Amino acid sequence: MDSRRVILAAALTLGVFVLGDGAVPAQPYPSRPIKIVVPFPPGGPTDAMARIAADRLATTLGQTVLVENRGGGAGGSVGAKAVASADPDGYTLLLTPPGPLTTGPAVHKNLDYDAATAFTPVGMLFSAPLVLVVIPSLPINTLPELIAYARQNPGKISQASQGFGVAPHLLLELLKLETGVNIVHVPYRGTAPALTDLMAGTVQTFFDTPTILLPYIQSGKLRPLAVTSESRNRQLPNVPTTTEAGYPKLVSLFWLGVVAPAGTPPAIIDKLNGAFNTSFEAPDVRAKLTELGADLRLGTPQEFGRYLETERQKWTDVVAAAGIKGE
């Protein structure tokens, strides 16, 4: 037997061992439950939307999808770190608002992960504007009037936020950079305590989503000045955008998106992206988003990745210009 036949026989023999009874064929994805990590405690809007997404995704993929709340850390960094450290196999995902991926890393330089490299984008799900509101006792009806009033009364207007370094805080800092006004930032531990003090008049202005603020606006307890989207919000059609009010740089969206650990195979990312898109196109999900004043933002992983890069750079520049130091 010549050398070529020997090599061929050896290769065939090896193939029997590799492909024979002992071989374990690759299982199609997903072949076991998927876990969606929410980097905040149960009960909030992110958690509620994650559970809707999990339910729909389970139907689309034919596999159990679980929600795990991992709150804590700067802007949700504990949950984000857990996903960044997970196996890149498509079975652990992060469903999150901007904090852990854009604004948080811009402010806090000592996070245990690099937001730019630790994740692979899956896709954005939806977005909603922030609404700038004031208490009715202020003689202010528009954003330009707020700026003029703040100039005439430096340091006498306080603006609440849901925490140090969150998007509404950085949006206030951007407003101050753009206008030179002195508005005092008062951070709280979440929306509920901020709203309590806003209703009591302890602070006078606030940014949050239509979902949170609409009941207060409709009852006359808060007055809307502007929305931070590029177009008017259908829930508040008479409220101008910040661009219409003369401040085009004050465009900022609350959004929810999904990322996976870096290194997750592209085929799995594409399958997840398609499954989320299918899940959120359901009529009842669309109706729920309309009720919340949100817009579907379904797109590709690449589009979401480019958006994240732009947002990280935007808020990093604002933090540097405003001289903000992480707590």
WODA-V336553 format. One record per pair of residues at least 12 apart in sequence whose C-alpha atoms are under 10 Angstrom apart, sorted by the first residue. I is the first residue (numbers start at 1). J is the second residue. Records with the same first field share a line. If there is no record, write none. Layout:
I=J  J
This chain:
28=268
29=61  63  89  90  91  267  268  271  272
30=61  62  63  64  89  90  91  268  271  272
31=61  62  63  64  91
32=62  63  64  65  91
33=58  62  63  64  65  66  91  92
34=54  57  58  61  63  64  65  66  67  89  90  91  92  93
35=54  64  65  66  67  68  83  90  91  92  93  94
36=50  51  53  54  65  66  67  68  69  83  91  92  93  94  95  96  258  259  260
37=50  66  67  68  69  70  71  79  80  82  83  92  93  94  95  96  258
38=50  51  67  68  69  70  71  76  78  79  80  83  93  94  95  96  97
39=68  69  70  71  72  73  75  76  77  78  79  80  81  82  83  94  95  96  97  99  100
40=68  69  70  71  72  73  75  76  77  78  79  96  97
41=68  69  70  71  72  76
42=67  68  69  70  71
43=69
44=190  191
45=97  211  212  292
46=95  96  97  255  256
47=67  68  69  95  96
49=95  96  125  256  285  288  289
50=66  67  68  69  94  95  96  256  258
51=65  66  67  68
52=279  280  285  288
53=65  67  95  125  276  279  280  285
54=66  67  276  279
55=67  279
56=275  276  278  279  280  282  285
57=272  275  276  277  278  279  280
58=275  279
59=275  279
60=272  274  275  276  277  278  279
61=271  272  274  275  276  279
65=91  92
66=92
67=92  93  94  95
68=92  93  94
70=82  83
73=100  104  111
74=99  100  104  105  107  108  110  111  163  164  165  166  326  327
75=97  98  99  100  101  102  103  104  105  107  108  163  164  165  166  167
76=96  97  98  99  100  101  104
77=99  100  101  104  105  108  111  112  113  115
78=100  111  112  113
79=94  95  96  100
80=93  94  95  96  99  100  101  111  112  113  115  118  119  259  260  261
81=94  100  111  112  113  114  115  118  261
82=94  112  113  261
83=95  113  118  119  259  260  261  262
84=112  113  114  115  117  118  119  120  259  260  261  262
85=112  113  118  119  261  262
86=260  261  262
87=260  261  262  263  264
88=119  120  260  261  262  263  264  265  268
89=260  261  262  263  264  265  268  269
90=259  260  261  263  264  265  266  267  268  269  271  272
91=260  261  264  268
92=259  260  261
93=119  120  122  258  259  260  261  272
94=119  121  122  257  258  259  260  261
95=122  123  124  125  256  257  258  259  260
96=124  125  255  256  257  258  259
97=124  126  127  167  253  254  255  256  257  258
98=166  167  253  254  255  256  257  308  311  312
99=165  166  167  254  255
100=113  115  166
101=114  115  116  118  119  257  259  308  309  311  312
102=115  116  166  167  307  308  309  310  311  312  313  314  315  316
103=165  166  167  168  169  170  311  312  313  314  315  316  318  319
104=164  165  166  167  312  315  316  326
105=165  312  315  316  326
106=165  166  170  311  312  313  314  315  316  317  318  319  320  324  325  326
107=164  165  166  170  315  316  318  319  320  323  324  325  326  327
108=165  324  325  326  327
109=325  326  327
110=326
115=308  309  312
116=262  305  308  309  312
117=261  262  263
118=259  260  261  262  263
119=258  259  260  261  262  263  264  305
120=258  259  260  261  262  263  264  265  266  269  301  302  304  305
121=257  258  259  260  261  262  264  269  273  300  301  302  303  304  305  306  308
122=257  258  259  260  266  268  269  270  271  272  273  274  276  299  300  301  302  303  304  305
123=256  257  258  259  260  269  270  272  273  274  276  277  297  298  299  300  301  302  303  304  305
124=255  256  257  258  259  273  276  277  296  297  298  299  300  301  303  304  305  307  308
125=255  256  257  258  273  276  277  279  280  295  296  297  298  299  304
126=253  254  255  256  257  280  289  294  295  296  297  298  299
127=209  229  252  253  254  255  256  257  289  293  294  295  296  297  298
128=208  209  210  211  227  228  229  233  252  253  254  255  256  289  292  293  294  295  296  297
129=207  208  209  210  211  226  227  228  229  230  231  232  233  241  251  252  253  254  255  293  294  295
130=167  168  171  206  207  208  209  210  211  212  213  226  227  228  229  233  251  252  253  254
131=168  206  207  208  209  210  211  212  213  214  223  224  225  226  227  228  229  233  236  239  241  242  253
132=159  168  172  205  206  207  208  209  210  213  222  223  224  225  226  227  228  239  241  242
133=159  198  204  205  206  207  208  213  216  217  221  222  223  224  225  226  227
134=146  159  198  199  201  203  204  205  206  207  217  221  222  223  224  225
135=198  199  200  201  203  204  205  206  217  220  221  222  223  224
136=199  201  204  220  221  222  223  224
137=201  204  221  222  223
138=157  201  204  205  223
140=223  224  225
141=223  224  225  226
142=223  224  225  226  239  240  242  245
143=224  225  226  227  240  241  242  244  245  246  247
144=225  242  245  246  247
145=225
146=181  205  225
147=175  176  179  180  181  182  183
148=179  181
149=181
150=179  180  181  182  183
151=179  180  181  182  183
152=181  182
153=181  182  183
154=181  182  183  184
155=181  182  183  184  185
156=182  183  184  203  204
157=181  182  183  184  185  202  203  204  205
158=182  183  184  185  186  198  201  202  203  204  205  206
159=172  183  184  185  186  187  194  198  202  203  204  205  206  207
160=172  184  185  186  187  188  190  191  193  194  195  197  198  202  203  204  205  206  207
161=185  186  187  188  189  190  191  193  194  195  203  205  206  207  208
162=186  187  188  189  190  191  192  193  194  195  206  207  208
163=185  186  187  188  189  190  191  194
164=185  186  187  188  189  190  324  326  327
165=187  315  319  324  325  326  327
166=187  190
167=207  208  252  253  254  315
168=187  206  207  208  252  253  254
169=185  186  187  206  207
170=185  252  315  316  318  319  322  324
171=207  228  249  250  251  252  315  318
172=184  185  206  207  250
173=185  315  318  319  321  322  323  324
174=249  250  315  317  318  319  321  322
175=247  249  250
176=322
177=318  321  322
178=247  249  250
179=247
183=205
184=203
185=203  205  206
186=202  203  206
191=206  207  208  212
192=212
194=206
195=208  212  213  216
198=221  222
199=216  221  222
204=222
205=222  223  224  225
206=222  224
207=224  226  227  228
208=227  254
209=227  228  253  254  292  293  294
210=227  233  235  236  291  292  293  294
211=235  289  290  291  292  293  294
212=292  293
214=235  236  292  293
217=236
218=236
223=239
224=236  238  239  240
225=238  239  240  241  242  245
226=238  239  240  241  242  243  244  245
227=239  240  241  242  243  244  245  250  251  252  253
228=240  241  242  243  247  248  249  250  251  252  253  254
229=241  242  243  248  250  251  252  253  254
230=242  243  244  248  250  251  252  253
231=243  244  251
232=244
233=293  294  295
234=290  291  293  294  295
235=290  291  292  293  294
236=293
252=311
254=294
255=294  295  296  297
256=297
257=297  298  304  308
258=272  273  276  301  304
259=272  273  301  304  305
260=272
266=301
269=300  301
270=300  301
272=301
273=298  299  300  301
274=298  299  300  301
276=298  299
277=296  297  298  299  300
278=298
280=296  297  298
281=296  298
